């Protein structure tokens, strides 16, 4: 398994790499996608990454990363 690569919306355009085994959920939000991971934030809820890729593109990248 490899890390999945995405483009962050904050800061805009920054590449981020996420372990696909830690992803809990992927949800569309306005013109971006939220990736919820198992790592909690300071409030104890799952941390959310906002990425510019579409929901379908995120799903595809996660599937590719899990396959490798």
C-alpha positions, 0 to 999 in steps of 0.5 A: 500500500502506498500513500494517497496523494491529494491537493489541499485547499488550505493552504491552496495547492499544497500536496498532501499524502494520506495513509488510505488505511486511516481514512474513515469517510469521504464526503463532498462539500461545496466544490471540494471533498472532505477526507475524514481520517482516524486521527482525532483533532483537539476536540476528539473528533476525526480530523478532516482534510479538505482537498480540491479533487472531486469525490470520484477522483478521491475514491479512485486515488484511494483505490489505487493506493490500497492496491499498491 
